[in-house]
């Protein structure tokens, strides 16, 4: 390892990472709770959540999808510092009944747009378009839909996040009814 390792980490970067990590657990708890709140809302307005005429097909979130796999590796012990159990994370993906509905949702969603997650603010991206643009046919053969919208939930107020999601869903539903 000494032959291949080169320490390129700047001292100031290390200092900022240490400072930013001091309240990481608290921030993660907020993002977990926010994502679960948003996903609960979205799920009630989806086909998978028993709304057969919905424009939203599925909410891909560990609470609903592959729960057994997630629980097999999920941190289940109570944190001695805050007495809480690990959540489901702040990342989820959505599928829609049409590309037009997906685009309308994404365009109307009032959060920042981008492909990097883990920030303190909510970000969304058209996952498949960004990740597999030159191989959409390949992705489709594995049921990876071109219209997937991926959301990394941040620390905004839950009411704000819910208003964003509702407005975006309303826009997607308006396209469906056209």
Protein Blocks (a to p, Z undefined) as FASTA:
>chain_A
ZZmpccfbdfklmmmmmmmmmmmmmmmmmmmmmmmmmmmmmmmmcfklopakbmbfbdcd
fklgoklmmmmmgcfbdcfklopacdebjadcdddfbfklmmmmmmmpmbdcdfbehiab
dcdddfklmmmmmmmmmmmmnopafklccddddfbdfklmmmmmmmmmmmmmmmmmZZ
